Amino acid sequence: MKRDICELYKLVGKIDEIIVCYPDWTNALTRIHECIAKTPYYRESVNSMVLADTGAGKTTICNIISSEMRPFYREDADGIRRIVPAFYCEIPCPTTIKSLASAMLQKLADPNPNAGNAVAMTKRLISLIQTCETKIVMFDELHNFFDLTRQSKKLNHKVIGWLKNLINESRASYCLVGTPVFEPLLLEDKELARRFKYTLTLNYLTMCSDKKSGTLKNFLIEASKRVKSLTHVNGLTYLTSDVGIIQMYAASRGNPSFIMAIIKEAVLMVLLRDDTNITVEDFAAVVDTGITAQCQLISENPFRLTKHQVQAKLGARR
């Protein structure tokens, strides 16, 4: 008897909760924790930047840190205080210093987050970060904070000046997260640049070569194992074969987000037909829907090509 379609969506949706770490992630998490640990003892806060293109897992890194350092309440002589060890803020587009300060004040439970000018709001924000004993502040999508279209030096200098003041006065560790486009703007200011000694890049997953081992195969091995355990769908080990790996690479460009999307939609196809065995045609059918069009490395559907055909197509791109 077929299961209710909403139950299937709910089950397959849990694949989104699966986190498969790879070396760049592990390195980033380790370095960020080092920054947090060092900051209370160093003269200046120890800060980091996480740079990656869409789908590489920038926000997931922030979510992992936040889940490890959840807010809690503490009672002391002054009453009950909310402690926020990790503060996460996603920067919308467009944004201004004042609107961002207001949003941060609201998240930290300031009673009047919109009161005052940008300077007054920033002073209250610094005070709250200290009162909440915040150890790390994570700004996600930081590229939205800069003028990347007109390269307005006046606006960008204001942003950089605000960041320097916040970092200097609050004494928390800061992690700036975004696409690589904002890094040159940050590095233009030598004072701010030296405060971010750790630049952590999340690269897409790679194929192995004669010179170095790739990261894609181990990712697919772990992802396949975790998805099978969750959904009880067999045949996912196809993706860990030589042909499956190169087909997935050509379909996804090694982008972790698109890899998991292909797996998720293929599993859903299997479950919708009341089956438990996935085939290469299921992966091909997912690619046919066009969900990987923006990242695919070759125009043909790689899951309908042999290993050597895919290799030839990839070789022709170089």
N, C-alpha and C positions, 0 to 999 in steps of 0.2 A: 504493500500500500504506500502510495506516495505521501511524503510529508508535506505539510502546509508550506506554501511558498515563502511566507513571512518567517517561518522557523528556519528555512534554508538561508534566507538573507541574514538572519540574526547569527547563525552559525558561521557563515562565510565572513560576515563582518568582523568576527573575532580575530580573523587573520591580521587585521589592521593593528591588533594589540601585540602581535609578535615582533620582538626586537631582536634582530640578528646583528651582533656586533662584528665589526671587521677592524683591521689594524689601525686605520686612521681614526675611527671612533674611539677605540681603546686608548690610543695615545692622547686624544683630545680630552677625554674624561680624566685620565691620569694627571695631565698637566693642569687642568682646571682645579682639581682637588689640591694639587701642590700650591697653586696660587692662593687658594683659600687658607691653607695651613700656614703659609709663610707670612701673609699680610699682617697679622697681629704683632709679629715680632720684628718686622722690617721697618726702616724709617719711612719708606713710601710703600703704598699698596702695590701688590704684585698683580698684574692684570694680563688679560689674554684677548686675542681676537680669534674667532672661528669663521673661516672663509670657505664658502662652497657655493656651487651653482644649485639651482632648484632640484630637489629630489635626493640630495646627498645625505640629508639627515641633520641639518643644522638645528631645526626646532626640536627634533627628537633628543638631541644632546641636552638642550635646555630642560626638556620635560624629565629626563632621567635625573638631572641634578635637582630639580624641584621636588621630585618624588622621594629622593633620598634625604632631603632637608625640609621637611614639611613644617608649616607654622604650628605653634602650640602656645598655650597660655601658662604664665608663671605668676604666682602670688608672692609679693614682697611687701616691704613696709609701706609702699605707696599704693598698694592695692593689687589688682589683677592686671597684668600686662600681656599683650599679644606679642610673641616673639616670632619674627619672620626671618629665619636664617638665610633663605634664598628668595630673592625678589626677581620675578620675571615680568618683563614688559615688552609686548610686541608693538612696534612703532607703526602706526597707520600711515597711509599716504593720502593726502598730504598731511604734514604736521608742523607745528611751530614749537618753540621752546616753552611758551606759556601753556599750550594745550597739552604737551607731554608732561610738564610738571604737574598740571592739574590732574591728569589721569593717574599719575603715580601717587599723588597725595590721596586721591580717592581710594586707590587700592590699599593704601596704608592707613585707611580709616580716619583721615583728617576730617574734622567736622565741617569745615568750609573750604573744600578743595579749589573753588574758583575765586576765592577772595584774594585781593592784592594784585600787584604787578608781578612780572616774571622774577624780579630780584627777591621780593618778599616770599613768593611761593617757593623759590629755590632754597631760601634759608629755612623755611618750615620743613621742606623735604629732607634736607641734610639732617635736621634735628630728629625727624622721625626715623630715618635710616639708622641713626645712632641709638635712639630709644628702643627700636625694635630689634636691636642687636643683629642687624643684617650683615652677614658675612660675604655674600656675593650678590651683585646686581647684574642681571643679564638683559641686555638690550638686543632684542631680536629684530630682524629686518632693518638694521641700522641704515642701510643705503637710502631708505625712505626719508631720513632726516637731513640728507644733503641735497643740494641743488646739482643734479647730475646732467641736467639738460643745458642750462645756460652757463654752467660753471661759475656761478656768482660767488666771487671771492668774499664779498662782504657778508653774505648770508652764511657761507661755510665757515668763515672766521668766527662768527657769532656762535655757531654750533660748537666749534672746537673750544672756544673760550668757556662756554657753559659746561662742557664735559670736563675740562681741566679743573674748574672750580668745584664741581660735584665730586670728582675723584679725590682731589686734595683735601677737602673739608670733611667728607663723610667717613673716610678711612675704611671703606669696604673694598673688597676685590671686585673689579669690573670685568665683565666678559662681553665684548662687542661682537655681535653675530650678524652676518650678512653676506651678500655676494661680493666677489673680489673687487668690484668697481669702486667701493668706498676706500679701500686701503691706501691708494696713492694720495687721496685728499687728507687722510689722517697723518700720513708720513711727511706731508709738507711742513707740519708743525713739529719741529725737533723736540720741543718739550713734551708734547703729548706722545710722540713716537717712542721716546725712551721709556715711557711708562707702560708700554705694551711690548714687553720683550718676547712674549710667546705668541707667535703667529701659527695657528693650527689650521691646516688645510684639509678639508674632507674631499678627497678625489673620488671619482667614479671607480667602480670595480674594474679590475684589469684581467686580461688573459695572460696566461703564463707564456714566457718566451725563452729563448736560449740563454738570455742574460739574467732574467729574474723570474721568480715565481709570481704568479698572478694571485689576485684576491677573490676572483669570481667563483672559482670552484668550491672553496671552503664555505663561502656564503651560501651557495646553492645546496651544498650538502646539509648544512644546518637548517636552512629554510625548509627544505624538503622534509626533513625529519620532523620538524616542529609542526608543519602543516598536516602531515600524515597523522601525527598524534592527535591533533585537534579534530580533523574531519574524517579520519579512517579511509581516505582515498588512497588507493594503491597506484603505483606507476610513476610517482614523482621522481624516483631515482633516475629516470630517463634524462632529467636535466643535469645530472652529474656525470653523464657519459661525455666523451670527447665531442660527439656531434651535438648533443644537447647544450653543452656549454657554449660552443661557438654560435649556435643558432640563437640562444638567449642573448649573447653579447651583441650580435648583429641587430636583434630586435629592440634591445633596450639601451644600447650604448654603455652598458654597465651601470646604469642609473638604478640605485637600490629601490627607489619608489616605483619605477616602471616594472622592475623585475617582480616585485611583490604584487603589483596590479595584474600582470599577466597570469601569475600563479593563481591569484584569487579568482579571476574571471573564468579561468579554465576549470578550476575546482567546482565553481558554481554550475557550469555547463554539465559536468559529470553528474552532480547531485540532482539537477533538474530533470535529467533523463532517468533518474532512479538507478544510477549505476555506481560502482565503487572503483572503477578502473579508468585512469586517465590515459590518453594516448597523445601522440605527437599531433594528431589532427585537431585535438582540443586546443592546443597552444596555437596552431595555425589559424583556427577559427577566431580566436581572440585577436590576433594581429589583424585579421581581415576586417574586424570592426573599426579599425583605425585609431584605437586608443594609444598606439605607440608611434603614430605618424610623425610627431614632433621630435622624436629622439632616434628613430630607426636609422641605422647606418647604411642600409641598402634599400633600393626601391622595391625589390621583390620580397615576398614573404619568406623569411629565412627558414621557417619550419616546413617549407615545402621544397627545400633544396637539400642536396647532399652536403656533407662536410666539406668536400673538395670544392663544390660550387660556391659555398659561402666564403671559403678561404680565397677563392679567385676573385669574387666580388669585392671583398674587403681589401685585397691586395691592389685591385685596380683603383681604389680611392686614394692610395698613398702617392 
